[in-house]
Amino acid sequence: MPQDRAASRADGVDAIVAQWAAQRPELDTLPMEVFGRIYRIGRLMGDRVERAYAPFGIGRGEFDVLATLRRAGDPHTLSPSQLSATLMLTTGGMTGRLDKLERAGLVRRVPDPADRRALRAQLTAKGRQLVDEAVEAGLAEQTAALDQLPAQQRTQLAGLLRTLLAAC
């Protein structure tokens, strides 16, 4: 679809803004337009990526754990509390995810060399292969959506969103 047609097509956010304009014309609804679209894009892309992970037998939550371990570098090991902090998840929620991933053979719990009483989560070879394939599938979905914009606009959008995120 040509970019000019896509940009000029009304969406659900436009309908909401038009309703507010009819009821409260003095309101500046530009923030609603921006954040409403960011929210909707996040939801839609989250669902698309979730479907991309499904053939691997994982959801976003499991992917997040595997990806965090993968990004940690060799030996792909972190403590459950490090994982919890990175993923903003309770320790109880993390335990459940680790249990599921361990049963699937994607992670294993290993002794913490710094504290014999503690365990660390470690990505298995099977887990590493799976997350490497899953990240490519998820990125393919994201790339397909971003391909609707010219390369310069994609880069500009990434920079604008970084600035906006820093301000929040």
TIGUPA-186592 format. One record per residue: residue in one letter; x, y, z of N, C-alpha, C in turn. Coordinates in steps of 0.2 Angstrom, whole numbers, plus 5000, padded with zeros to 4 digits. Layout:
REM residues N
AXYZXYZXYZ
...
This chain:
REM residues 168
M500449945000500050005000500450065000
P500350114996500750174995500750215002
Q501250245004501350275011500850335011
D500750375006500250425006499550405007
R499350345004498650325006498550295013
A499150265015499050235022499050295027
A499450345026499450405031498850445031
S498450445025497850485025497250445027
R497250375028496750335030496550345037
A495950365039495750375046495750305050
D495850315056495950255060495450265066
G495450215071495050215077495250275081
V495850295082496050355086495750415083
D495750425076495350485073494650485075
A494350425075493650435077493550455085
I493950435089493950455096494050525097
V494550555093494750625093494150665090
A493850645085493250675082492750685087
Q492650635091492050635096492250685102
W492850685104493050735109493050805106
A493150815100493150875097492450905096
A491950855095491250875095491050895102
Q491250865107491050875114491450925118
R492050925116492550975120493051005115
P492851045111493251075105493851115108
E493851135114494451175117494951125119
L494851065119495451015121495951005116
D496551005118497150985113497150915114
T496950875109496950805109497550775105
L498050815103498650785100498950725105
P499050735111499350685115498950625115
M498250625115497850565114497950535108
E498050575102498250545096498950505096
V499450535099500050505099500050435103
F499850445110499850395114499350335113
G498750355110498250305108498550265103
R498950295098499250255092499750215095
I500250235099500750195102500450135106
Y499950145110499650095113499350045109
R498950065104498650015099499249975095
I499750015093500249975089500649925094
G500749945100501049895105500649835105
R499949845106499549785107499549745101
L499449775095499349735088500049705087
M500649735088501249705086501449655092
G501249665098501349615103500949545101
D500349555098499949495096500249465090
R500549505086500849475080501449435082
V501849465086502449425088502349365092
E501849375096501549315100501449255095
R501049275090500949215085501549195082
A502049235081502649215078503049165083
Y502949175089503349125094502949065095
A502249065093501849005095502148935092
P502448935085502648875083503248845087
F503548895091504148865095503948845102
G503248845103503048825109503048865115
I503248935113503248985119502849045118
G502749075123502349145122502849195124
R502649265124503049315125503449315132
G503049285137503349285144503949235144
E503949175141504449135140505049155136
F504849195130505349225126505749275129
D505349315133505749365137506349335142
V506149285145506649245149507249225145
L507049185140507549155136508049205132
A507649265130508049315127508549355132
T508249365138508649395143509249355144
L509249285145509749245146510249245140
R509949245134510349245128510849305128
R510449365129510849425129511349435134
A511349395139511749405145512449385143
G512549345137513149325135513449255138
D513949225136514149165138514349175146
P514149135150513849065149513049065149
H512749125148512049135147511649115154
T511949145159511649125166511549185170
L510949195173510749245178510449215184
S510449255189510049235195509349245194
P508849215197508149225196507949305198
S508349325203508249395205508449445200
Q508949435196509149475191508649465185
L508449405184507949405178507249445180
S507049435187506449465189506549545188
A507149565190507249645190507249665183
T507549625178507549645171506849645168
L506549595170505849585166505249615170
M505449645176504949685180504349635182
L504549575185504149515186504249495194
T503749475197503849455204504249395204
T504549375210504949315210504549255209
G503949255212503449205211503349195204
G503149245200503049235193503649215189
M504249235191504849205188504949135189
T504849115195504849045197504448995192
G503849025191503348985187503648985180
R503849035177504149035171504748985170
L505248995175505848955175505648875176
D505148865180504948795180504648765173
K504248805170504048785163504548775158
L505048825158505548825154506048765155
E506148745162506548695164506248625161
R505648615162505248555160505348545153
A505348605149505448595142506148585140
G506648585144507348575143507648645140
L507348695141507648765138508048795143
V507948785149508448815154508548765159
R509048775163509248725169509448775174
R509348745180509548785186510248755188
V510748795189511448775191511648815197
P512048785201512348815207512648885206
D512548935210512848995209513548995212
P514049005208514748995211514949045216
A514549105217514649145222514349135229
D513849095228513349075234513149005233
R513448965237513248895236512548875238
R512148925242511448915244511048935238
A511248965233510848995228510948955221
L510348965217510448935210510348995205
R510648975199510549025194510248985188
A509849025184509548995178510049005172
Q510148945168510548945163510248925157
L510348955151510048935145510448875142
T510048825140510248755138510448765130
A510748725127510948725120510248725116
K509748685118509148685115508748755116
G508848785122508548845123508848905119
R509548895118509848945114509648945107
Q509648885104509348875097508648895096
L508248885101507548905100507448975100
V507849015105507749085106508049115100
D508649095097508949115091508449115085
E508049065084507549055079506949105080
A506749105087506149145088506249215088
V506849235090506949315089506949335082
E507149285077507149305070506449305068
A506049255070505349255068504949325070
G505149345077504749405079505049465076
L505649465074505949525070505649525063
A505549475060505249475054504549505054
E504149495059503449525060503549595061
Q504049615065504149695066504349725060
T504849695056505149725050504549735045
A504149685044503549685040503149745041
A503049765047502649825049503049885047
L503649885049504049945048504149955041
D504149905037504249915030503749955026
Q503249975030502750025027502950095027
L503550105030503850175031504550175027
P504750225024505350235021505950225026
A506550205024507050195029507150255033
Q507250315030507350375034506850385039
Q506150375038505650385043505750335048
R505950265047505950215052506550245057
T507050265054507650285059507350345063
Q507050395060506750455063506250435068
L505850385067505350365072505650335078
A506150295077506550265082506850315087
G507150365084507450425088506950465092
L506350475088505850515092505550475098
L505450415097505150365102505650365108
R506350365106506850355112506850425116
T506750475112506650545116506050545120
L505550525117504850525121504950475127
L505150415126505250375132505650405137
A506250435136506650465141506250515145
A505850545141505450605145504850575149
C504750515149504150485153504350465160
